Amino acid sequence: MKSQGFTLIEVTVAIGLTSLLIGTVSSLLLVALSAQRQSLATQELISQGSSMEEYMTRALRQAQKETGQGCLSSDGLNYELTHFNSGVRFINSQGQCQEFYLETGRLKELRGAQTTFLSPDDVSILAFNVALAGESQADTLQPKVTFFMDVQGKGAKAGSQARFQMQTTISQRSHDITE
């Protein structure tokens, strides 16, 4: 008489293969979720960095020449480096003295006598470096500002924090004409 059913070995093999399959699928799912979380964090960080970059670019592009306002160290300058090349000062389109600079991992703006943060609380600016070209009336170059930012998100896990670097060069909107 033939028995209908499975042997203990067949059941054990089936359970083992099913467990292996479930373990592999769940492991792949966890890796995919982690990659998506990292991707969303990077996307959010790039969005925040782009907003800061666009704001600074707009202001720097419309900078005016120093003509006795007392903002920059001498007349004829368009821009001036501050904070050991981690900042730039200029006269904005409204004639106010304005400065962007890095202080303790945060990007700040000084406009007139008011200081505000440009970078949000959940973003750390690891580096902000500024280079100038043509900032003086004594040269024949169109004024340009190049700034570099190294931006990192502040997340729960140190290894999963999003980070990226950006560099932008801005040419002043007005031609640098000797007056």
PAMARDO-268475 format. One record per atom (N, C-alpha, C): z, x, y; atom name; residue in three letters. Coordinates in Angstrom, 3 decimals, padded with zeros to 6 digits. Example, Ala and Ser with C-alpha at 12.3 -4.5 7.8 and 13.67 -1.06 7.14 Angstrom:
BEGIN
[torgu [007.800,013.190,-005.690],N,ALA]
[torgu [007.800,012.300,-004.500],CA,ALA]
[torgu [007.800,013.200,-003.300],C,ALA]
[torgu [007.080,012.850,-002.250],N,SER]
[torgu [007.140,013.670,-001.060],CA,SER]
[torgu [007.870,012.900,000.030],C,SER]
This chain:
BEGIN
[torgu [000.000,000.826,-001.162],N,MET]
[torgu [000.000,000.000,000.000],CA,MET]
[torgu [000.000,000.893,001.257],C,MET]
[torgu [-000.876,000.539,002.157],N,LYS]
[torgu [-001.040,001.324,003.375],CA,LYS]
[torgu [-000.211,000.710,004.491],C,LYS]
[torgu [000.532,001.537,005.188],N,SER]
[torgu [001.400,001.096,006.280],CA,SER]
[torgu [000.602,000.993,007.570],C,SER]
[torgu [000.847,-000.050,008.328],N,GLN]
[torgu [000.179,-000.192,009.615],CA,GLN]
[torgu [001.161,000.208,010.700],C,GLN]
[torgu [000.741,001.165,011.512],N,GLY]
[torgu [001.603,001.662,012.576],CA,GLY]
[torgu [001.322,003.133,012.811],C,GLY]
[torgu [002.151,003.717,013.611],N,PHE]
[torgu [001.971,005.118,013.954],CA,PHE]
[torgu [003.097,005.932,013.340],C,PHE]
[torgu [002.751,007.160,013.038],N,THR]
[torgu [003.774,008.060,012.515],CA,THR]
[torgu [004.565,008.614,013.692],C,THR]
[torgu [005.688,009.182,013.375],N,LEU]
[torgu [006.549,009.776,014.401],CA,LEU]
[torgu [005.827,010.904,015.124],C,LEU]
[torgu [005.040,011.667,014.454],N,ILE]
[torgu [004.290,012.770,015.061],CA,ILE]
[torgu [003.242,012.224,016.027],C,ILE]
[torgu [002.545,011.165,015.651],N,GLU]
[torgu [001.536,010.579,016.521],CA,GLU]
[torgu [002.168,010.008,017.794],C,GLU]
[torgu [003.283,009.364,017.678],N,VAL]
[torgu [003.988,008.808,018.843],CA,VAL]
[torgu [004.467,009.936,019.748],C,VAL]
[torgu [005.002,010.997,019.170],N,THR]
[torgu [005.494,012.141,019.953],CA,THR]
[torgu [004.346,012.813,020.704],C,THR]
[torgu [003.215,012.999,020.051],N,VAL]
[torgu [002.049,013.607,020.696],CA,VAL]
[torgu [001.548,012.699,021.829],C,VAL]
[torgu [001.479,011.410,021.605],N,ALA]
[torgu [001.015,010.467,022.631],CA,ALA]
[torgu [001.949,010.469,023.839],C,ALA]
[torgu [003.254,010.475,023.596],N,ILE]
[torgu [004.226,010.511,024.702],CA,ILE]
[torgu [004.113,011.828,025.461],C,ILE]
[torgu [003.946,012.930,024.742],N,GLY]
[torgu [003.809,014.250,025.379],CA,GLY]
[torgu [002.568,014.322,026.258],C,GLY]
[torgu [001.429,013.832,025.767],N,LEU]
[torgu [000.191,013.845,026.552],CA,LEU]
[torgu [000.289,012.927,027.765],C,LEU]
[torgu [000.896,011.766,027.585],N,THR]
[torgu [001.076,010.848,028.703],CA,THR]
[torgu [001.982,011.462,029.770],C,THR]
[torgu [003.060,012.099,029.354],N,SER]
[torgu [003.982,012.750,030.299],CA,SER]
[torgu [003.277,013.871,031.056],C,SER]
[torgu [002.468,014.656,030.340],N,LEU]
[torgu [001.723,015.736,030.971],CA,LEU]
[torgu [000.734,015.185,032.001],C,LEU]
[torgu [000.055,014.115,031.654],N,LEU]
[torgu [-000.900,013.491,032.557],CA,LEU]
[torgu [-000.200,012.918,033.799],C,LEU]
[torgu [000.913,012.231,033.602],N,ILE]
[torgu [001.668,011.671,034.730],CA,ILE]
[torgu [002.220,012.786,035.623],C,ILE]
[torgu [002.712,013.851,035.029],N,GLY]
[torgu [003.229,014.992,035.799],CA,GLY]
[torgu [002.145,015.648,036.634],C,GLY]
[torgu [000.965,015.812,036.053],N,THR]
[torgu [-000.148,016.428,036.786],CA,THR]
[torgu [-000.605,015.551,037.938],C,THR]
[torgu [-000.748,014.275,037.693],N,VAL]
[torgu [-001.196,013.349,038.742],CA,VAL]
[torgu [-000.170,013.273,039.877],C,VAL]
[torgu [001.102,013.185,039.541],N,SER]
[torgu [002.131,013.097,040.592],CA,SER]
[torgu [002.217,014.400,041.377],C,SER]
[torgu [002.022,015.537,040.700],N,SER]
[torgu [002.017,016.816,041.398],CA,SER]
[torgu [000.850,016.894,042.382],C,SER]
[torgu [-000.320,016.458,041.957],N,LEU]
[torgu [-001.478,016.437,042.854],CA,LEU]
[torgu [-001.252,015.490,044.028],C,LEU]
[torgu [-000.621,014.374,043.788],N,LEU]
[torgu [-000.328,013.417,044.847],CA,LEU]
[torgu [000.627,014.020,045.877],C,LEU]
[torgu [001.652,014.726,045.410],N,LEU]
[torgu [002.598,015.360,046.333],CA,LEU]
[torgu [001.925,016.441,047.166],C,LEU]
[torgu [001.032,017.221,046.562],N,VAL]
[torgu [000.299,018.258,047.305],CA,VAL]
[torgu [-000.604,017.606,048.351],C,VAL]
[torgu [-001.273,016.519,047.983],N,ALA]
[torgu [-002.147,015.815,048.933],CA,ALA]
[torgu [-001.345,015.233,050.100],C,ALA]
[torgu [-000.186,014.658,049.826],N,LEU]
[torgu [000.657,014.114,050.891],CA,LEU]
[torgu [001.150,015.210,051.829],C,LEU]
[torgu [001.530,016.341,051.263],N,SER]
[torgu [001.974,017.463,052.080],CA,SER]
[torgu [000.845,017.988,052.962],C,SER]
[torgu [-000.360,018.092,052.403],N,ALA]
[torgu [-001.508,018.555,053.185],CA,ALA]
[torgu [-001.833,017.566,054.293],C,ALA]
[torgu [-001.715,016.281,054.026],N,GLN]
[torgu [-001.992,015.280,055.057],CA,GLN]
[torgu [-000.945,015.352,056.168],C,GLN]
[torgu [000.326,015.531,055.797],N,ARG]
[torgu [001.384,015.666,056.802],CA,ARG]
[torgu [001.122,016.875,057.702],C,ARG]
[torgu [000.736,017.993,057.093],N,GLN]
[torgu [000.441,019.212,057.854],CA,GLN]
[torgu [-000.760,018.990,058.769],C,GLN]
[torgu [-001.774,018.309,058.258],N,SER]
[torgu [-002.975,018.029,059.045],CA,SER]
[torgu [-002.653,017.137,060.241],C,SER]
[torgu [-001.847,016.106,060.037],N,LEU]
[torgu [-001.459,015.220,061.144],CA,LEU]
[torgu [-000.615,015.955,062.180],C,LEU]
[torgu [000.278,016.833,061.715],N,ALA]
[torgu [001.098,017.611,062.650],CA,ALA]
[torgu [000.225,018.551,063.473],C,ALA]
[torgu [-000.756,019.181,062.837],N,THR]
[torgu [-001.662,020.074,063.556],CA,THR]
[torgu [-002.501,019.291,064.556],C,THR]
[torgu [-002.987,018.138,064.154],N,GLN]
[torgu [-003.789,017.300,065.044],CA,GLN]
[torgu [-002.977,016.881,066.268],C,GLN]
[torgu [-001.731,016.490,066.076],N,GLU]
[torgu [-000.868,016.096,067.193],CA,GLU]
[torgu [-000.592,017.283,068.117],C,GLU]
[torgu [-000.367,018.451,067.535],N,LEU]
[torgu [-000.098,019.649,068.324],CA,LEU]
[torgu [-001.326,020.044,069.143],C,LEU]
[torgu [-002.493,019.974,068.544],N,ILE]
[torgu [-003.728,020.291,069.274],CA,ILE]
[torgu [-003.932,019.302,070.419],C,ILE]
[torgu [-003.628,018.048,070.186],N,SER]
[torgu [-003.744,017.043,071.240],CA,SER]
[torgu [-002.810,017.359,072.409],C,SER]
[torgu [-001.568,017.714,072.107],N,GLN]
[torgu [-000.612,018.053,073.165],CA,GLN]
[torgu [-001.029,019.324,073.901],C,GLN]
[torgu [-001.498,020.326,073.138],N,GLY]
[torgu [-001.958,021.570,073.757],CA,GLY]
[torgu [-003.168,021.338,074.648],C,GLY]
[torgu [-004.079,020.490,074.198],N,SER]
[torgu [-005.266,020.182,074.997],CA,SER]
[torgu [-004.900,019.456,076.284],C,SER]
[torgu [-003.913,018.596,076.228],N,SER]
[torgu [-003.467,017.894,077.445],CA,SER]
[torgu [-002.909,018.877,078.468],C,SER]
[torgu [-002.074,019.813,078.003],N,MET]
[torgu [-001.533,020.828,078.914],CA,MET]
[torgu [-002.660,021.678,079.488],C,MET]
[torgu [-003.580,022.087,078.618],N,GLU]
[torgu [-004.704,022.924,079.041],CA,GLU]
[torgu [-005.564,022.206,080.078],C,GLU]
[torgu [-005.866,020.959,079.841],N,GLU]
[torgu [-006.707,020.196,080.775],CA,GLU]
[torgu [-006.025,020.045,082.139],C,GLU]
[torgu [-004.728,019.763,082.139],N,TYR]
[torgu [-003.992,019.605,083.389],CA,TYR]
[torgu [-004.025,020.900,084.207],C,TYR]
[torgu [-003.737,022.027,083.532],N,MET]
[torgu [-003.730,023.317,084.230],CA,MET]
[torgu [-005.136,023.694,084.690],C,MET]
[torgu [-006.129,023.440,083.858],N,THR]
[torgu [-007.504,023.769,084.199],CA,THR]
[torgu [-007.949,023.038,085.459],C,THR]
[torgu [-007.644,021.762,085.532],N,ARG]
[torgu [-008.032,020.966,086.690],CA,ARG]
[torgu [-007.392,021.512,087.965],C,ARG]
[torgu [-006.115,021.844,087.893],N,ALA]
[torgu [-005.418,022.350,089.081],CA,ALA]
[torgu [-005.928,023.733,089.485],C,ALA]
[torgu [-006.110,024.619,088.509],N,LEU]
[torgu [-006.553,025.983,088.816],CA,LEU]
[torgu [-007.987,026.014,089.349],C,LEU]
[torgu [-008.827,025.137,088.857],N,ARG]
[torgu [-010.228,025.103,089.296],CA,ARG]
[torgu [-010.327,024.728,090.780],C,ARG]
[torgu [-009.390,023.943,091.284],N,GLN]
[torgu [-009.453,023.467,092.667],CA,GLN]
[torgu [-008.565,024.282,093.618],C,GLN]
[torgu [-008.132,025.454,093.170],N,ALA]
[torgu [-007.253,026.292,093.992],CA,ALA]
[torgu [-007.937,026.689,095.299],C,ALA]
[torgu [-007.099,026.877,096.327],N,GLN]
[torgu [-007.590,027.274,097.647],CA,GLN]
[torgu [-007.167,028.699,097.950],C,GLN]
[torgu [-007.851,029.295,098.884],N,LYS]
[torgu [-007.559,030.669,099.302],CA,LYS]
[torgu [-006.323,030.695,100.203],C,LYS]
[torgu [-005.522,031.741,100.044],N,GLU]
[torgu [-004.354,031.960,100.913],CA,GLU]
[torgu [-004.854,032.342,102.301],C,GLU]
[torgu [-004.474,031.525,103.294],N,THR]
[torgu [-004.858,031.800,104.686],CA,THR]
[torgu [-003.655,031.657,105.604],C,THR]
[torgu [-002.530,032.191,105.152],N,GLY]
[torgu [-001.338,032.142,105.988],CA,GLY]
[torgu [-000.343,031.063,105.604],C,GLY]
[torgu [-000.521,030.399,104.488],N,GLN]
[torgu [000.416,029.364,104.058],CA,GLN]
[torgu [001.739,029.959,103.563],C,GLN]
[torgu [001.738,031.226,103.169],N,GLY]
[torgu [002.961,031.884,102.713],CA,GLY]
[torgu [003.248,031.698,101.238],C,GLY]
[torgu [002.293,031.237,100.495],N,CYS]
[torgu [002.492,031.027,099.056],CA,CYS]
[torgu [002.252,032.316,098.272],C,CYS]
[torgu [001.144,032.981,098.564],N,LEU]
[torgu [000.769,034.207,097.856],CA,LEU]
[torgu [001.136,035.424,098.690],C,LEU]
[torgu [001.127,036.591,098.074],N,SER]
[torgu [001.642,037.794,098.735],CA,SER]
[torgu [000.783,038.286,099.893],C,SER]
[torgu [-000.508,037.930,099.918],N,SER]
[torgu [-001.334,038.351,101.055],CA,SER]
[torgu [-002.493,037.380,101.277],C,SER]
[torgu [-002.988,037.359,102.496],N,ASP]
[torgu [-004.122,036.498,102.827],CA,ASP]
[torgu [-005.354,036.922,102.038],C,ASP]
[torgu [-006.216,035.941,101.753],N,GLY]
[torgu [-007.452,036.220,101.042],CA,GLY]
[torgu [-007.349,036.111,099.535],C,GLY]
[torgu [-006.129,035.999,099.000],N,LEU]
[torgu [-005.976,035.862,097.556],CA,LEU]
[torgu [-006.222,034.419,097.125],C,LEU]
[torgu [-006.788,034.278,095.946],N,ASN]
[torgu [-006.987,032.957,095.364],CA,ASN]
[torgu [-005.892,032.633,094.351],C,ASN]
[torgu [-005.486,033.638,093.599],N,TYR]
[torgu [-004.463,033.496,092.559],CA,TYR]
[torgu [-003.581,034.737,092.571],C,TYR]
[torgu [-002.382,034.580,091.991],N,GLU]
[torgu [-001.476,035.718,091.888],CA,GLU]
[torgu [-000.692,035.610,090.577],C,GLU]
[torgu [-000.606,036.718,089.853],N,LEU]
[torgu [000.165,036.740,088.608],CA,LEU]
[torgu [001.654,036.748,088.909],C,LEU]
[torgu [002.425,036.051,088.094],N,THR]
[torgu [003.884,036.016,088.221],CA,THR]
[torgu [004.507,036.160,086.836],C,THR]
[torgu [005.794,036.299,086.784],N,HIS]
[torgu [006.558,036.352,085.535],CA,HIS]
[torgu [005.953,037.345,084.534],C,HIS]
[torgu [005.617,038.537,085.012],N,PHE]
[torgu [005.091,039.602,084.148],CA,PHE]
[torgu [003.870,039.134,083.350],C,PHE]
[torgu [002.903,038.553,084.033],N,ASN]
[torgu [001.641,038.037,083.476],CA,ASN]
[torgu [001.828,036.811,082.586],C,ASN]
[torgu [002.976,036.178,082.644],N,SER]
[torgu [003.201,034.921,081.927],CA,SER]
[torgu [003.240,033.742,082.888],C,SER]
[torgu [002.617,033.938,084.045],N,GLY]
[torgu [002.564,032.880,085.029],CA,GLY]
[torgu [001.482,033.145,086.054],C,GLY]
[torgu [001.061,032.085,086.728],N,VAL]
[torgu [000.051,032.206,087.777],CA,VAL]
[torgu [000.437,031.270,088.927],C,VAL]
[torgu [000.335,031.794,090.154],N,ARG]
[torgu [000.658,031.028,091.362],CA,ARG]
[torgu [-000.624,030.884,092.186],C,ARG]
[torgu [-000.762,029.734,092.848],N,PHE]
[torgu [-001.951,029.446,093.647],CA,PHE]
[torgu [-001.632,028.316,094.616],C,PHE]
[torgu [-002.557,028.051,095.510],N,ILE]
[torgu [-002.431,026.930,096.436],CA,ILE]
[torgu [-003.325,025.821,095.898],C,ILE]
[torgu [-002.729,024.679,095.616],N,ASN]
[torgu [-003.505,023.591,094.999],CA,ASN]
[torgu [-004.367,022.856,096.021],C,ASN]
[torgu [-005.093,021.864,095.552],N,SER]
[torgu [-006.042,021.145,096.414],CA,SER]
[torgu [-005.364,020.360,097.539],C,SER]
[torgu [-004.053,020.090,097.411],N,GLN]
[torgu [-003.315,019.407,098.481],CA,GLN]
[torgu [-002.649,020.387,099.436],C,GLN]
[torgu [-002.911,021.685,099.268],N,GLY]
[torgu [-002.333,022.702,100.135],CA,GLY]
[torgu [-000.913,023.102,099.773],C,GLY]
[torgu [-000.425,022.670,098.598],N,GLN]
[torgu [000.926,023.023,098.156],CA,GLN]
[torgu [000.892,024.293,097.305],C,GLN]
[torgu [001.972,025.037,097.359],N,CYS]
[torgu [002.132,026.196,096.491],CA,CYS]
[torgu [002.464,025.664,095.089],C,CYS]
[torgu [001.711,026.109,094.096],N,GLN]
[torgu [001.895,025.628,092.729],CA,GLN]
[torgu [001.883,026.814,091.780],C,GLN]
[torgu [002.677,026.705,090.717],N,GLU]
[torgu [002.770,027.803,089.752],CA,GLU]
[torgu [002.953,027.240,088.349],C,GLU]
[torgu [002.271,027.852,087.375],N,PHE]
[torgu [002.471,027.576,085.959],CA,PHE]
[torgu [003.054,028.839,085.347],C,PHE]
[torgu [004.128,028.691,084.555],N,TYR]
[torgu [004.731,029.875,083.957],CA,TYR]
[torgu [005.505,029.503,082.690],C,TYR]
[torgu [005.734,030.522,081.873],N,LEU]
[torgu [006.472,030.356,080.624],CA,LEU]
[torgu [007.920,030.788,080.846],C,LEU]
[torgu [008.842,029.925,080.387],N,GLU]
[torgu [010.267,030.268,080.455],CA,GLU]
[torgu [010.965,029.683,079.239],C,GLU]
[torgu [011.575,030.532,078.462],N,THR]
[torgu [012.334,030.170,077.256],CA,THR]
[torgu [011.591,029.191,076.341],C,THR]
[torgu [010.335,029.534,076.028],N,GLY]
[torgu [009.567,028.735,075.081],CA,GLY]
[torgu [009.007,027.441,075.609],C,GLY]
[torgu [009.145,027.211,076.895],N,ARG]
[torgu [008.619,025.981,077.506],CA,ARG]
[torgu [007.688,026.370,078.651],C,ARG]
[torgu [006.608,025.646,078.792],N,LEU]
[torgu [005.693,025.842,079.897],CA,LEU]
[torgu [006.181,024.985,081.059],C,LEU]
[torgu [006.353,025.615,082.220],N,LYS]
[torgu [006.873,024.913,083.393],CA,LYS]
[torgu [005.852,024.925,084.518],C,LYS]
[torgu [006.038,023.951,085.402],N,GLU]
[torgu [005.219,023.862,086.612],CA,GLU]
[torgu [006.168,023.819,087.800],C,GLU]
[torgu [005.906,024.657,088.773],N,LEU]
[torgu [006.633,024.646,090.037],CA,LEU]
[torgu [005.639,024.217,091.101],C,LEU]
[torgu [005.897,023.079,091.702],N,ARG]
[torgu [005.029,022.560,092.759],CA,ARG]
[torgu [005.916,022.274,093.955],C,ARG]
[torgu [005.685,023.020,095.025],N,GLY]
[torgu [006.575,022.918,096.176],CA,GLY]
[torgu [007.953,023.399,095.753],C,GLY]
[torgu [008.947,022.534,095.817],N,ALA]
[torgu [010.307,022.894,095.395],CA,ALA]
[torgu [010.699,022.196,094.100],C,ALA]
[torgu [009.759,021.489,093.468],N,GLN]
[torgu [010.079,020.706,092.270],CA,GLN]
[torgu [009.556,021.409,091.011],C,GLN]
[torgu [010.458,021.587,090.039],N,THR]
[torgu [010.098,022.194,088.758],CA,THR]
[torgu [010.089,021.119,087.680],C,THR]
[torgu [009.015,021.087,086.890],N,THR]
[torgu [008.905,020.147,085.781],CA,THR]
[torgu [008.398,020.883,084.540],C,THR]
[torgu [008.661,020.297,083.369],N,PHE]
[torgu [008.157,020.850,082.120],CA,PHE]
[torgu [006.768,020.290,081.853],C,PHE]
[torgu [005.839,021.171,081.482],N,LEU]
[torgu [004.515,020.726,081.052],CA,LEU]
[torgu [004.482,020.513,079.543],C,LEU]
[torgu [005.241,021.336,078.829],N,SER]
[torgu [005.243,021.223,077.366],CA,SER]
[torgu [006.333,020.251,076.927],C,SER]
[torgu [006.023,019.399,075.945],N,PRO]
[torgu [007.030,018.449,075.453],CA,PRO]
[torgu [008.150,019.142,074.677],C,PRO]
[torgu [009.243,018.422,074.440],N,ASP]
[torgu [010.404,018.984,073.736],CA,ASP]
[torgu [010.082,019.454,072.322],C,ASP]
[torgu [009.155,018.790,071.647],N,ASP]
[torgu [008.879,019.119,070.253],CA,ASP]
[torgu [007.803,020.193,070.092],C,ASP]
[torgu [007.467,020.892,071.184],N,VAL]
[torgu [006.479,021.971,071.152],CA,VAL]
[torgu [007.116,023.231,071.708],C,VAL]
[torgu [006.898,024.335,071.013],N,SER]
[torgu [007.378,025.629,071.471],CA,SER]
[torgu [006.177,026.490,071.852],C,SER]
[torgu [006.188,027.040,073.056],N,ILE]
[torgu [005.123,027.940,073.495],CA,ILE]
[torgu [005.599,029.353,073.185],C,ILE]
[torgu [004.985,029.975,072.180],N,LEU]
[torgu [005.395,031.313,071.762],CA,LEU]
[torgu [004.870,032.389,072.704],C,LEU]
[torgu [003.710,032.132,073.329],N,ALA]
[torgu [003.144,033.090,074.279],CA,ALA]
[torgu [002.293,032.333,075.292],C,ALA]
[torgu [002.338,032.797,076.520],N,PHE]
[torgu [001.476,032.294,077.586],CA,PHE]
[torgu [001.140,033.498,078.451],C,PHE]
[torgu [-000.085,033.975,078.340],N,ASN]
[torgu [-000.520,035.157,079.077],CA,ASN]
[torgu [-001.666,034.778,080.003],C,ASN]
[torgu [-001.653,035.367,081.193],N,VAL]
[torgu [-002.662,035.059,082.204],CA,VAL]
[torgu [-003.335,036.348,082.642],C,VAL]
[torgu [-004.659,036.301,082.785],N,ALA]
[torgu [-005.434,037.427,083.325],CA,ALA]
[torgu [-006.310,036.889,084.447],C,ALA]
[torgu [-006.458,037.686,085.507],N,LEU]
[torgu [-007.242,037.275,086.671],CA,LEU]
[torgu [-008.442,038.192,086.854],C,LEU]
[torgu [-009.499,037.641,087.426],N,ALA]
[torgu [-010.667,038.425,087.832],CA,ALA]
[torgu [-011.177,037.804,089.128],C,ALA]
[torgu [-011.495,038.640,090.101],N,GLY]
[torgu [-012.048,038.146,091.351],CA,GLY]
[torgu [-011.070,037.404,092.224],C,GLY]
[torgu [-009.780,037.636,092.039],N,GLU]
[torgu [-008.778,036.886,092.801],CA,GLU]
[torgu [-008.647,037.344,094.243],C,GLU]
[torgu [-009.157,038.518,094.557],N,SER]
[torgu [-009.033,039.073,095.899],CA,SER]
[torgu [-010.316,038.882,096.691],C,SER]
[torgu [-010.188,038.771,097.990],N,GLN]
[torgu [-011.344,038.670,098.874],CA,GLN]
[torgu [-012.060,040.011,098.962],C,GLN]
[torgu [-011.406,041.097,098.562],N,ALA]
[torgu [-011.969,042.440,098.681],CA,ALA]
[torgu [-013.050,042.722,097.638],C,ALA]
[torgu [-013.156,041.905,096.602],N,ASP]
[torgu [-014.190,042.144,095.589],CA,ASP]
[torgu [-015.349,041.159,095.771],C,ASP]
[torgu [-016.376,041.321,094.989],N,THR]
[torgu [-017.534,040.432,095.090],CA,THR]
[torgu [-017.619,039.491,093.896],C,THR]
[torgu [-016.524,039.311,093.191],N,LEU]
[torgu [-016.508,038.480,091.986],CA,LEU]
[torgu [-016.038,037.064,092.296],C,LEU]
[torgu [-016.594,036.120,091.579],N,GLN]
[torgu [-016.124,034.737,091.670],CA,GLN]
[torgu [-014.736,034.678,091.009],C,GLN]
[torgu [-013.737,034.061,091.647],N,PRO]
[torgu [-012.393,034.013,091.076],CA,PRO]
[torgu [-012.379,033.306,089.710],C,PRO]
[torgu [-011.712,033.952,088.747],N,LYS]
[torgu [-011.568,033.384,087.403],CA,LYS]
[torgu [-010.147,033.611,086.911],C,LYS]
[torgu [-009.655,032.631,086.183],N,VAL]
[torgu [-008.350,032.732,085.536],CA,VAL]
[torgu [-008.572,032.535,084.044],C,VAL]
[torgu [-008.055,033.446,083.240],N,THR]
[torgu [-008.079,033.286,081.789],CA,THR]
[torgu [-006.637,033.163,081.341],C,THR]
[torgu [-006.331,032.108,080.590],N,PHE]
[torgu [-004.983,032.019,080.039],CA,PHE]
[torgu [-005.045,031.775,078.544],C,PHE]
[torgu [-004.042,032.321,077.885],N,PHE]
[torgu [-003.915,032.258,076.434],CA,PHE]
[torgu [-002.577,031.612,076.106],C,PHE]
[torgu [-002.585,030.657,075.176],N,MET]
[torgu [-001.342,030.018,074.732],CA,MET]
[torgu [-001.246,030.087,073.218],C,MET]
[torgu [-000.077,030.425,072.734],N,ASP]
[torgu [000.253,030.365,071.315],CA,ASP]
[torgu [001.271,029.237,071.178],C,ASP]
[torgu [000.855,028.151,070.538],N,VAL]
[torgu [001.626,026.907,070.518],CA,VAL]
[torgu [002.084,026.607,069.097],C,VAL]
[torgu [003.359,026.223,068.963],N,GLN]
[torgu [003.897,025.866,067.644],CA,GLN]
[torgu [004.740,024.604,067.771],C,GLN]
[torgu [004.574,023.721,066.789],N,GLY]
[torgu [005.382,022.504,066.752],CA,GLY]
[torgu [006.756,022.810,066.205],C,GLY]
[torgu [007.723,022.038,066.636],N,LYS]
[torgu [009.086,022.189,066.121],CA,LYS]
[torgu [009.283,021.137,065.040],C,LYS]
[torgu [009.202,021.560,063.796],N,GLY]
[torgu [009.355,020.628,062.682],CA,GLY]
[torgu [010.628,020.894,061.918],C,GLY]
[torgu [010.863,020.068,060.910],N,ALA]
[torgu [012.069,020.190,060.100],CA,ALA]
[torgu [012.032,021.435,059.220],C,ALA]
[torgu [010.867,021.717,058.656],N,LYS]
[torgu [010.735,022.866,057.760],CA,LYS]
[torgu [009.970,023.971,058.465],C,LYS]
[torgu [010.540,025.177,058.452],N,ALA]
[torgu [009.927,026.295,059.172],CA,ALA]
[torgu [008.543,026.628,058.638],C,ALA]
[torgu [008.327,026.548,057.345],N,GLY]
[torgu [007.045,026.900,056.758],CA,GLY]
[torgu [005.961,025.874,056.988],C,GLY]
[torgu [006.332,024.656,057.354],N,SER]
[torgu [005.337,023.596,057.524],CA,SER]
[torgu [005.061,023.265,058.987],C,SER]
[torgu [005.547,024.080,059.902],N,GLN]
[torgu [005.322,023.819,061.317],CA,GLN]
[torgu [003.885,024.175,061.682],C,GLN]
[torgu [003.218,023.280,062.374],N,ALA]
[torgu [001.850,023.525,062.816],CA,ALA]
[torgu [001.857,024.564,063.929],C,ALA]
[torgu [000.801,025.378,063.964],N,ARG]
[torgu [000.695,026.415,064.986],CA,ARG]
[torgu [-000.784,026.681,065.246],C,ARG]
[torgu [-001.119,026.890,066.514],N,PHE]
[torgu [-002.478,027.274,066.858],CA,PHE]
[torgu [-002.471,028.040,068.171],C,PHE]
[torgu [-003.580,028.708,068.429],N,GLN]
[torgu [-003.737,029.488,069.648],CA,GLN]
[torgu [-004.971,028.997,070.384],C,GLN]
[torgu [-004.893,029.025,071.704],N,MET]
[torgu [-006.047,028.621,072.516],CA,MET]
[torgu [-006.178,029.562,073.706],C,MET]
[torgu [-007.420,029.754,074.109],N,GLN]
[torgu [-007.705,030.589,075.274],CA,GLN]
[torgu [-008.764,029.889,076.108],C,GLN]
[torgu [-008.578,029.900,077.409],N,THR]
[torgu [-009.500,029.228,078.321],CA,THR]
[torgu [-009.748,030.104,079.538],C,THR]
[torgu [-010.986,030.131,079.991],N,THR]
[torgu [-011.334,030.812,081.235],CA,THR]
[torgu [-011.857,029.768,082.207],C,THR]
[torgu [-011.301,029.789,083.415],N,ILE]
[torgu [-011.650,028.819,084.445],CA,ILE]
[torgu [-012.229,029.565,085.627],C,ILE]
[torgu [-013.350,029.096,086.108],N,SER]
[torgu [-013.937,029.638,087.324],CA,SER]
[torgu [-013.574,028.695,088.461],C,SER]
[torgu [-013.223,029.261,089.585],N,GLN]
[torgu [-012.854,028.433,090.733],CA,GLN]
[torgu [-014.058,027.608,091.177],C,GLN]
[torgu [-013.818,026.368,091.522],N,ARG]
[torgu [-014.900,025.452,091.886],CA,ARG]
[torgu [-015.628,025.904,093.148],C,ARG]
[torgu [-014.885,026.309,094.168],N,SER]
[torgu [-015.501,026.742,095.422],CA,SER]
[torgu [-015.960,028.187,095.292],C,SER]
[torgu [-017.105,028.495,095.924],N,HIS]
[torgu [-017.574,029.869,095.919],CA,HIS]
[torgu [-016.652,030.718,096.778],C,HIS]
[torgu [-016.435,031.947,096.351],N,ASP]
[torgu [-015.543,032.862,097.056],CA,ASP]
[torgu [-016.346,033.543,098.165],C,ASP]
[torgu [-016.345,032.929,099.337],N,ILE]
[torgu [-017.145,033.440,100.464],CA,ILE]
[torgu [-016.211,034.093,101.461],C,ILE]
[torgu [-016.586,035.287,101.914],N,THR]
[torgu [-015.767,035.984,102.915],CA,THR]
[torgu [-015.767,035.179,104.212],C,THR]
[torgu [-014.585,034.968,104.697],N,GLU]
[torgu [-014.463,034.180,105.941],CA,GLU]
[torgu [-014.180,035.093,107.098],C,GLU]
